[in-house]
């Protein structure tokens, strides 16, 4: 009930003006719908349950400023509201405004400790094998063209045949049981996709048909799944690609569903394999004050950034955008805690220049070209011997790095040693993170590396 009293200014109509028209009958307040969406997420409710709570729960009525006699709204309003926000790029409006209020009240700020980690987000689509994907892509494209250009479609394709083949959705339960018949069906799907794409890209076809998203998806699927060849008699045939022979696209390019073109397959460890996205959550993790620690109160943890990528994007690609988002909001952390998937030598070096200490494990670089990474510190620092193979001539390179001279005693970590070629010679470079500013890094090349 205190949400309205303390955070009422966060949920306002003005930030959503561009997403709503100025004519027509008045609609529901976007401020109310955004607050209901937040409460719905907090209590893990469906749209229908949230609509019921807005009518029956007195605390919800007080929070959204509704009269006791208010009859509420239909549950479908919430899904349409989320769709409207996504279409206008306003999905972060409430989060950004709430973060500004927390910053003004001193709950978050620059220079503290923050941590980032990722979790998987499963796309709300069914899993399709490559044959099902081909058939469904044709069906979705046909439905889109039937709505956008029904007259053109009737002249371009054989409607009765396509209706018989694509009247119902394509799924594994209705496919032939024998492998030979399934392979033949996959070829038929490819032939239909090719015929439809050729019709759309014909000189006499309207150019705007190619801009329809399901049609563009169909073309990409056709390129990724099939290729056109000629048989022994010189006839044109379409062949389904195989990973071991013709090859398939890499995971970050391979499409998986016509209903969610951006969803990608990804794996994490041996047990997690999903289709969808990856969300990187950043939260504060400052050490609680002594009084709070004695009272055994739970420390305050506030989200400061939410960054979503395709599932196939590695964590290291999200490090720089996350830190840039924090800097844009004036929330640059003094210490940024991450797991081993986020750092690289370049990222650690660049973060140090921005005043960010990345507290993270540094993985070893075992590649022939890259050189070893390790390094340590300790009470007295010391000399670490790094060995790798030079890029030119395959000579072994020994590089003593005096970590103690560079970081001083008590150094926490030194990372980021690699080997590059400059002017025909292998050149070592290094970046590091320490508890005190680095004054320099001395390295010596052995005669064999010259």
N, C-alpha and C positions, 0 to 999 in steps of 0.2 A: 504494500500500500504506500510505502514511502517513495516508490519510483516516481510518481507524479510530483511529489513535494520537492524532491531534490534534483530530479533530472528532467523536469517538465520542459525546460528550454531546449533540450536536445531534440525532442520530438516535435518539430514544427513543420508547417506546410510549405514555407517559402523555399527550402532547398529542392523541392520536387516540382516546382512550377513548370519547368521545361518538359516534364514527362506527361503533363496533362493539358488537355485543350482548354480553350477559353469560351467555347460555345457549347450549347446543349444543356441537358438537365444536370443539376449539381450531383456530384458523386460523393462517395465517402472520403473523409479526410485522410490524406496519405500519412499524416502524423499519427493518427489513430491506428491505421493499418500497420505502420512500421512498429509501433509499440506492441501491438498484438502479435506481430511476427517474432519480436524479441521474447515476449512471454511464452509464446508457443514453443520456441526453441529451448527456453529455460526448463520448461516442464515436460519436454519431449512428447508433444501432442501432435496428432494429425490435424489437417485443416478442418475437418468436421468437428473434432473435439475442441479445437480452439474457438470455432464459431459458437459452440454450445457454451463454453466457459464465458465468453463475452456477454452472454445473455443471463446465465444463472449465477455466476460467481460475483458476489458483491465487491470483493477486493479488485477484480478485474474492471468492473464498472466504474469504481472510483478512479482507478489508474487511467482509464481512457476517457474519463470525464463524461460518461453516459448517464442518462437519467435512469432511475430504477424501473421505469415503465418501458424503456427502450427495447425494441424487439430484435435488435442485432442485425446481422447481415448473412447472406448466403455464403457457404463455405468456399464456393468457387472464386469468390472475390480475392481470396488470399493468393491463390495460384496466379490469377491474372495480374495482381499487383506485383508479385515477384518477377513475372515475365516482363512487365513494363519497365521495372527498374533495370533488369538485365539488358533490355534493348536500348536503353538510354544511358548505359554505363553508370548507373547510380547505386550499384549494389554496396558501395562502401560509404555512402553518405552518413548513415547513422553511426557507423563505427568511427569515422573520422571526427564527427561532432562530439561523440562521447569521449574520445581520446583527448580532444581539446579541453573539455571540462575537467577531466582528470589531471591534465597538465596544469591548468590554471589553479586547481586546488592543491597542487604540490604532491599529488599521488604518484606521478611519473615525471621523469625529467632526464636530461642528458647526464652522462658521466657515471651512471650506476652500473649494476650488473644485470645482464639479460642473457637469455639462453634461447636457442632456436633448435627445433627438431621437426621432423616431417612425419606424416602419417598418410596412409593410403585412403583414397576416396573412390568408391566403386561406382561406376556409371550406372544409371538406371535404365539399362538396356540389356537384352538377353544376349548370351554368348552365341556367336555364329561361327561355324567352320567356314572354310573358303568357298565351298560350293553354296552353302546357304547365303553367304554374303553376296555372291554374284547374283543369285536369284532375287534376293530382297532388294538389292540395289536397282535392278531393272524394274521391279514392282513399284518402288517408291518414286522412281523417275517417271514412270507412266502415270501414276496418280497425280504428281505435280503438273505434268504436261496436260492431263485431262482437265485440270482446273484452270490452268493459265491459257491454254490454246486448244480447246476441244476440237474446233474445226480443222486446224492444221494436223492434229494427231490422227483424226479419222482418215485423212488423205495420205498420211505418211506410213502407217502401219496397218497390218491386218488385225482389226479390232477383235473379231470373234476368236481368233487363235490366241491372241494375247490374253483375252479375258479368261479363256479356258485354262491357260497356263499360270496366270498371275492373279486370278480372282481371289484366292486365299493366300495368306502369308506362307512363305516358304519356311519349312522347319524339318528337322531330322525325322520326326515321327511319320511324315507322309512321304518320305523319299523311298526309292526302291531299296530292297534289302541286299541285292547283289552288287558287288563292287563294279562290275562292268556296266550295269545300268546306271549307277550313280555317276560313273565317269562320263557316260554318254549324256546324261542330264547336265553335267557341268559344261560340256561342250555346247549344248543347246542354249544354256544361259549366256555363254560367251558370244554365240552367234547373234542372239537377240540384242545383247548389249552393243555389239558392233554395228548392227543394222540401225539401231536407234540413234547411236552417236553419229553415224554417217548421215542420217536424215536431218539431225539437228544442225550439223556443221556443213550441210549442203549450201551451195551459193544462194539458192532461192529461199532458204529458211530465214525467218526473222532472227536478227542477231541477238535480241534480248533473251531468246530461249536458252542460249549458252550460259547466261548469267544466273539461271535458276540453280540454287544450291544442290538439289538432288541430281540434276543433270550433270553439273560439274563433278559431283562425287562419283557418278556412274563412269565418267570418262577416266578419272583417276583409278577407280577400281579395275577398269578394263586394262589399263596399262600395267598395273601391278600384278594382275592375276593371269593374264593371257598374253599371247603374242601371235601375230599373223605370219604364216609361212606358206610354202607351196609343197604339194606332194610330188610323187614321181611323175604324175601325168600333167604337172604344171597347173593344177587347180589350187585355188586359194583355200587354205584351211586355217582354222583357229585352234590353237593348242593351249592347254592349261599349263602354266609354269609349275615346275617342280624345284624344290629348294636345292636338290643335289645336282641338277643338270642345268636348267635355264636360269635358276636363281630367283629369289624373291627379295623385295625391298627390306632394308634394315628396320628394326622395330620402331624407331622414332619416326619413320615415314609411313609405315604400313597402316592402312585404314582398317577399322574393325567393325564399324556399324554405320549404316546410312542415317540412323536416327541420332547419332552423336558423332559427327565427323572428327572432332578433336580428341576423342577418347583413344587411348593407346594401351597395349598390353605391357605389363612390366612384372618383374619378379624381385623379391627381396628375401634372401636366404633360400632355404630349401623348402619352406612350408608355405610361403605367401606368394601367390600368383594371381594378379587381378587385372581387370580392364577398367580404365578410368583415368584418374588424376592423382596428383600428389599435392598436399597442402602443407606449407611450412609455417608453423606457428612460433611466434616470438613472444616471450613473456618476461616480466621482471622477476628477478630472483635475488634481490638484495637480502643480506643477512638481517634478521629481525633485531630490533633494538634490545638492549639488555633487559629492560623491564618486560618486554613482550616475551622474551625467551624464558624468563623466570615464571611468567604466568602460563607458560606452555600454550600460548595462543597460536593458532595457525597463521603463518606469515601471509601477507597480502601479495597475491600474484595477479597482475593485470596484463592482458594481452596488449602488445604494442604494434604488432604487424601480423597480417595474414597474407601470404603469398602463395598463389596456386599455379602449378605447372602441369603439363602433361605427365602421365605416369612414367614415361620413358626418359624424362629429363633427369640426369644425375643431380644429387644434392649439391655438388660443387658448383653447378651452374646457377644456383639460387643464392649463393653467399653474397655476391656483390649487389644484386638487386635488393635483397633484404636490408643490407647495411645502408644502401642509398635511400630506401624508403624511410628508414629510421632517421637518417640525416635530414631528409626533407621535412620531417615533422619536428625537428629540433630535439630528437630523442637518441642521439648518438651514444651508444654505451661506452663506458670506460673499459669494461671487461665483457667480452662476448663469448659465451660458452657454447661449444658445438661438438658434435661427435666427429668421428674420423672421416665421414663422407663429405664434409664441407670444406676443409682447408686445402690450399695449395701454397707453394712457396710465394708465388706472385700475389695471391690474395692476402697472405699474412704480411708481406712487405707493404702492400698498399694500405692495409688497415692500420698498420703501425704509423704510417705517415698521417693518417686521419685521427690519430689519438686513440685508436681502438686496439686493445690487447685481446687477441684471439686465443682463448684458453681451450686448446683442442689437441687431441693426439695427432701426431704427424706420421703418416704412413711412409714406409721405406719405398724408394724407387729402385726396383730391381732390374730395370731395363738396361740394355747394353749402352744405349745412347744417353740415358738420363743421368746415370751416376747414382751413388749411394746417398741416402739421407739418414742422418742420425745425429743425435748430438746431445748433448747433454748438459752440461753444467755441473752440478754437484757443489760440494762445499768449496773447493778450490778451482773449479773449472777444469783445466787440464787440456792436453792435446789429444785430439781425435784424428785417427788416420782414416781417411776416406779413399776408397779405391774404386776405380771404374775402368772402362776400356775407352780409349780415345776414339773419336769419330774417324780420324784419319790414320790409316796404317794399322789399326788394331793394337797400338801400344798400350800397355797398362800404365795408368797414371796414379801416382801416390801424392796426395795433397794433405800435408799436415796443417790443420786449422787450429789456431790457438784460441780456443773458446774462452778461456779465462781472461785473456787480454781484451777480448771483445766485449764480454758481458760482465765481468767482475764476479765476485763471490756471491753465492746464493742465486745464481741465474736459474730461472725456472725452465727455460726451454730454448733451444736454438734449432731452427729448421731451415729447409729450403736450399739445399746445395744441388747444383745441376751442372751440366757440361754443355757448352755451346761452341760453335765454330765462329771465329772472328778473325778475318785476315789470314785464313789458312791455318790458324792455331786453335787448339781447344782452350777455351777460357772458362774458368769456374766462376760461378756467381753464388751469392748466398743472401738469405734474408733470415731474420730471427725475431723472437719475442723474448723479452726479458723483464725482470723486475725493476731495472734501472735503464736509462737511456744507453744505447750502444755507442761506444766511442770509436769503433773501427773493427775491422776483421782482417787479420793478417793471414795470408795463405802463401805457401811455397810450392812451386811446381818442380817436380823431379826432372832431371835432364832427359829422361825418356819421353816426356811429353812435349819437348820443344821441336 
